[in-house]
Amino acid sequence: MTFGERLSELAEENGFSTRKQLADELGIPSTTLRNYEKGSREPGHSFLKQVSQLFNVSVDYLLGLTDEKETLKNFRVNKAEQILIEN
């Protein structure tokens, strides 16, 4: 799955029904967001960080390096470690 596909999926999962809503939340033009979604433009590191924080997922997930969303916590632990801690 590409960054654009993951971005679109996360937007839908989090109640952003239009591209403009998400673009406004991120403080970017909707045309820029469309270019990210379509893959015609690559996001910079600050944008990746912003999206990561907004949707509470790792940058690795956004970049397709992992399929695990890995919710960000105060302490960075992976899913298996989080389960062990909770048990």
Backbone as CSV, one residue per row, in Angstrom:
resi,resn,N_x,N_y,N_z,CA_x,CA_y,CA_z,C_x,C_y,C_z
1,MET,0.849,-1.172,0.000,0.000,0.000,0.000,0.900,1.243,0.000
2,THR,0.549,2.222,-0.817,1.353,3.434,-0.931,1.027,4.427,0.187
3,PHE,1.887,5.444,0.316,1.629,6.492,1.292,0.272,7.141,1.028
4,GLY,-0.005,7.457,-0.218,-1.270,8.101,-0.570,-2.483,7.254,-0.205
5,GLU,-2.386,5.955,-0.439,-3.484,5.050,-0.083,-3.671,5.000,1.429
6,ARG,-2.571,4.937,2.160,-2.663,4.909,3.625,-3.223,6.222,4.159
7,LEU,-2.805,7.326,3.577,-3.303,8.630,3.991,-4.814,8.730,3.768
8,SER,-5.268,8.301,2.613,-6.702,8.326,2.304,-7.485,7.422,3.253
9,GLU,-6.940,6.244,3.513,-7.599,5.288,4.412,-7.699,5.846,5.835
10,LEU,-6.616,6.424,6.320,-6.616,7.002,7.665,-7.598,8.168,7.761
11,ALA,-7.657,8.974,6.724,-8.592,10.102,6.721,-10.027,9.606,6.844
12,GLU,-10.355,8.589,6.061,-11.709,8.030,6.102,-12.010,7.409,7.462
13,GLU,-11.059,6.641,7.995,-11.242,5.995,9.296,-11.442,7.009,10.418
14,ASN,-10.899,8.209,10.245,-10.947,9.224,11.292,-11.980,10.313,11.031
15,GLY,-12.915,10.037,10.141,-14.061,10.917,9.959,-13.875,12.122,9.059
16,PHE,-12.797,12.166,8.308,-12.631,13.255,7.343,-13.345,12.840,6.058
17,SER,-14.519,13.407,5.833,-15.336,12.973,4.695,-14.926,13.637,3.381
18,THR,-14.189,14.723,3.455,-13.721,15.371,2.225,-12.231,15.656,2.332
19,ARG,-11.614,15.758,1.171,-10.191,16.090,1.108,-9.954,17.473,1.717
20,LYS,-10.864,18.394,1.482,-10.719,19.758,1.992,-10.676,19.782,3.522
21,GLN,-11.495,18.962,4.164,-11.492,18.905,5.630,-10.116,18.522,6.152
22,LEU,-9.535,17.479,5.576,-8.215,17.034,6.025,-7.155,18.070,5.679
23,ALA,-7.219,18.630,4.492,-6.243,19.646,4.088,-6.289,20.835,5.038
24,ASP,-7.484,21.263,5.404,-7.622,22.372,6.352,-7.027,22.017,7.705
25,GLU,-7.276,20.792,8.170,-6.729,20.342,9.458,-5.198,20.337,9.430
26,LEU,-4.635,19.968,8.274,-3.181,19.888,8.131,-2.555,21.229,7.742
27,GLY,-3.389,22.193,7.372,-2.886,23.508,7.000,-2.201,23.546,5.645
28,ILE,-2.684,22.726,4.711,-2.116,22.699,3.367,-3.245,22.838,2.343
29,PRO,-2.918,23.241,1.114,-3.946,23.311,0.082,-4.463,21.911,-0.270
30,SER,-5.730,21.813,-0.636,-6.296,20.507,-0.982,-5.635,19.935,-2.235
31,THR,-5.098,20.800,-3.105,-4.399,20.291,-4.295,-3.097,19.585,-3.899
32,THR,-2.428,20.097,-2.888,-1.210,19.442,-2.396,-1.548,18.087,-1.797
33,LEU,-2.631,18.043,-1.026,-3.064,16.779,-0.441,-3.414,15.780,-1.537
34,ARG,-4.116,16.237,-2.568,-4.454,15.359,-3.692,-3.185,14.793,-4.331
35,ASN,-2.171,15.639,-4.496,-0.918,15.168,-5.092,-0.239,14.115,-4.225
36,TYR,-0.321,14.253,-2.902,0.205,13.222,-2.008,-0.590,11.933,-2.169
37,GLU,-1.903,12.055,-2.202,-2.764,10.875,-2.324,-2.551,10.140,-3.646
38,LYS,-2.337,10.876,-4.704,-2.164,10.283,-6.038,-0.732,9.825,-6.304
39,GLY,0.191,10.220,-5.421,1.579,9.802,-5.587,2.379,10.659,-6.549
40,SER,1.838,11.801,-6.955,2.575,12.670,-7.874,3.495,13.639,-7.131
41,ARG,3.413,13.626,-5.810,4.292,14.452,-4.972,4.667,13.657,-3.726
42,GLU,5.933,13.767,-3.317,6.437,13.069,-2.137,6.350,13.981,-0.908
43,PRO,5.863,13.474,0.216,5.790,14.302,1.422,7.168,14.470,2.057
44,GLY,7.376,15.611,2.680,8.612,15.864,3.412,8.523,15.316,4.823
45,HIS,9.640,15.333,5.517,9.678,14.739,6.860,8.772,15.467,7.849
46,SER,8.661,16.785,7.749,7.800,17.505,8.695,6.326,17.175,8.467
47,PHE,5.943,16.969,7.208,4.565,16.581,6.922,4.287,15.172,7.423
48,LEU,5.234,14.270,7.241,5.075,12.900,7.743,4.894,12.907,9.257
49,LYS,5.679,13.706,9.929,5.565,13.810,11.389,4.197,14.354,11.780
50,GLN,3.733,15.362,11.074,2.429,15.968,11.357,1.295,14.953,11.174
51,VAL,1.331,14.193,10.101,0.303,13.178,9.838,0.388,12.071,10.878
52,SER,1.604,11.676,11.221,1.820,10.653,12.246,1.169,11.053,13.557
53,GLN,1.360,12.299,13.960,0.790,12.783,15.210,-0.723,12.931,15.123
54,LEU,-1.223,13.401,13.991,-2.664,13.585,13.827,-3.410,12.256,13.941
55,PHE,-2.886,11.226,13.282,-3.571,9.934,13.250,-3.033,8.938,14.266
56,ASN,-2.030,9.348,15.030,-1.469,8.508,16.077,-0.955,7.168,15.535
57,VAL,-0.188,7.272,14.436,0.445,6.098,13.837,1.924,6.410,13.619
58,SER,2.700,5.382,13.381,4.134,5.592,13.168,4.415,6.063,11.741
59,VAL,5.525,6.739,11.577,5.962,7.148,10.245,6.287,5.906,9.416
60,ASP,6.815,4.871,10.058,7.075,3.611,9.352,5.800,3.071,8.720
61,TYR,4.684,3.156,9.428,3.406,2.711,8.872,3.033,3.572,7.665
62,LEU,3.168,4.874,7.796,2.818,5.776,6.695,3.639,5.495,5.446
63,LEU,4.905,5.141,5.646,5.804,4.886,4.521,5.708,3.468,3.977
64,GLY,4.895,2.638,4.610,4.732,1.264,4.136,5.841,0.328,4.566
65,LEU,6.620,0.734,5.560,7.697,-0.130,6.048,7.177,-1.199,6.990
66,THR,5.978,-1.007,7.507,5.309,-1.980,8.363,3.815,-1.864,8.125
67,ASP,3.111,-2.954,8.356,1.658,-2.926,8.244,0.995,-2.723,9.597
68,GLU,1.793,-2.689,10.648,1.281,-2.460,11.997,1.260,-0.960,12.261
69,LYS,0.101,-0.458,12.614,-0.037,0.986,12.798,0.780,1.506,13.963
70,GLU,1.041,0.664,14.952,1.854,1.041,16.111,1.440,2.388,16.686
71,THR,0.416,2.368,17.471,-0.038,3.575,18.131,1.099,4.211,18.892
72,LEU,1.263,5.499,18.725,2.333,6.208,19.420,1.925,6.458,20.866
73,LYS,2.798,6.184,21.769,2.582,6.383,23.203,3.692,7.278,23.733
74,ASN,3.602,7.650,24.998,4.686,8.420,25.598,5.990,7.641,25.544
75,PHE,5.895,6.338,25.762,7.048,5.470,25.650,6.876,4.663,24.384
76,ARG,7.880,4.640,23.542,7.792,3.946,22.268,8.015,2.458,22.477
77,VAL,6.966,1.696,22.372,7.045,0.248,22.463,6.288,-0.336,21.285
78,ASN,6.699,-1.542,20.868,5.964,-2.170,19.777,4.738,-2.889,20.334
79,LYS,3.917,-3.415,19.465,2.641,-4.024,19.849,2.841,-5.173,20.846
80,ALA,3.808,-6.044,20.597,4.054,-7.185,21.483,4.469,-6.719,22.881
81,GLU,5.321,-5.703,22.941,5.743,-5.171,24.229,4.562,-4.527,24.966
82,GLN,3.705,-3.849,24.210,2.529,-3.210,24.813,1.599,-4.253,25.428
83,ILE,1.402,-5.375,24.758,0.553,-6.453,25.279,1.153,-7.020,26.560
84,LEU,2.471,-7.240,26.558,3.145,-7.758,27.760,2.986,-6.796,28.937
85,ILE,3.131,-5.516,28.671,2.987,-4.514,29.734,1.574,-4.513,30.287
86,GLU,0.582,-4.563,29.400,-0.806,-4.527,29.833,-1.211,-5.773,30.620
87,ASN,-0.587,-6.914,30.298,-0.892,-8.145,31.022,-0.233,-8.122,32.378
